[in-house]
Amino acid sequence: MLNSKTGTSKQIGDAAEDAALDYLQQQGLQLLQRNYRTPGRGGGEIDLIMRGRDGTLVFVEVRARVRSEFGGAAASIGASKRRRIVRAAQHYLLACVKLPPCRFDVVLVEPHGLQWLPAAFDAQ
């Protein structure tokens, strides 16, 4: 699916997000926003914000790796990255009149394919 000849890291990331978005839409999720960023220094970013068929708000982190060394894409989501995603989600939710059920998913895009991890981590 991915290889080092695909392009720059930005191009690889964009291609991974496109693949993840296509896959999640095929699974019935609806895109609400892409690349949501919080203002200010040290803010977070959420790759995809989607709504599930049941109304759940799904914050999706997409991770791509062209090689599986060092634990692959999953190993690149450390505690500080999860905290930044949670803070960005909290910021996004400030605009909601009524808080919907939420979850944090991860989509891993690696040379051998794509893996969707629903509820990969929580806000704790």
C-alpha positions in Angstrom: 0.0 0.0 0.0 2.8 2.4 0.9 6.4 2.5 -0.1 9.3 4.9 0.2 8.9 5.8 -3.5 5.4 7.2 -2.9 6.8 10.7 -2.2 7.5 13.1 0.6 6.3 12.4 4.1 3.5 15.0 3.6 2.4 13.2 0.4 2.6 9.9 2.2 0.5 11.3 5.0 -2.1 12.8 2.7 -2.4 9.5 0.8 -2.8 7.6 4.0 -5.5 10.0 5.2 -7.3 9.6 1.8 -7.1 5.8 2.1 -8.4 5.9 5.7 -11.2 8.3 4.8 -12.3 6.1 1.9 -12.3 3.0 4.1 -14.2 4.6 7.0 -16.8 6.0 4.6 -17.3 2.5 3.2 -17.9 1.3 6.7 -20.7 3.9 7.1 -19.0 6.8 8.8 -19.7 10.3 7.7 -16.9 12.9 7.4 -17.5 16.0 9.5 -14.1 17.7 9.4 -10.6 16.9 8.2 -7.3 18.2 9.8 -9.0 20.0 12.7 -6.4 22.1 14.5 -6.6 23.9 17.8 -5.3 27.4 18.0 -2.0 28.3 19.7 1.3 26.8 20.4 1.3 23.2 21.5 -2.2 22.7 20.2 -3.3 19.4 18.7 -4.6 18.2 15.4 -7.2 15.6 14.6 -6.8 14.0 11.2 -10.5 13.1 10.7 -13.6 13.8 12.7 -16.5 11.6 11.7 -19.9 10.5 12.8 -20.9 6.9 13.1 -24.3 5.6 12.1 -25.3 5.6 15.7 -24.4 9.3 16.2 -21.1 8.7 17.9 -18.6 11.4 17.2 -15.4 9.6 16.1 -12.0 11.3 16.4 -9.6 9.5 14.1 -5.8 9.5 14.1 -4.2 8.2 10.9 -0.7 6.8 11.2 1.4 5.8 8.2 4.7 4.1 8.0 6.5 2.9 4.9 8.6 0.5 6.9 7.6 -1.6 9.9 10.8 -1.0 11.9 10.6 0.4 15.4 7.2 -1.1 16.0 5.4 0.3 12.9 2.7 2.9 12.8 1.0 1.8 16.0 4.1 2.4 18.1 4.2 6.0 16.9 1.2 7.0 19.0 2.7 7.7 22.4 1.1 9.2 25.5 1.9 12.8 24.5 0.3 12.4 21.1 -2.8 10.9 22.7 -3.0 13.8 25.1 -2.8 16.4 22.2 -5.6 14.5 20.4 -7.8 14.5 23.5 -7.2 18.2 24.1 -8.1 19.0 20.5 -11.2 16.9 20.8 -12.2 18.8 24.0 -11.7 22.0 22.1 -13.9 20.8 19.2 -16.6 19.7 21.6 -16.8 23.2 23.1 -19.0 24.1 20.1 -21.5 21.3 20.8 -24.7 22.3 22.5 -25.3 18.7 23.6 -22.3 16.4 24.0 -22.6 13.3 21.8 -21.0 9.9 22.6 -17.4 10.0 21.5 -14.5 7.7 20.8 -11.0 7.8 19.6 -10.1 5.5 16.7 -6.8 4.9 15.0 -6.2 3.8 11.4 -2.8 2.3 10.7 -1.6 2.5 7.1 1.4 0.3 6.4 2.9 -1.4 3.3 0.9 -4.6 3.9 -2.4 -2.8 4.2 -4.8 -0.8 6.4 -6.0 -1.6 9.9 -8.8 0.2 11.7 -8.7 0.2 15.5 -12.1 1.4 16.9 -11.9 2.8 20.4 -8.1 2.5 20.3 -7.7 4.7 23.4 -9.8 6.8 25.7 -9.7 10.3 27.1 -8.1 9.2 30.4 
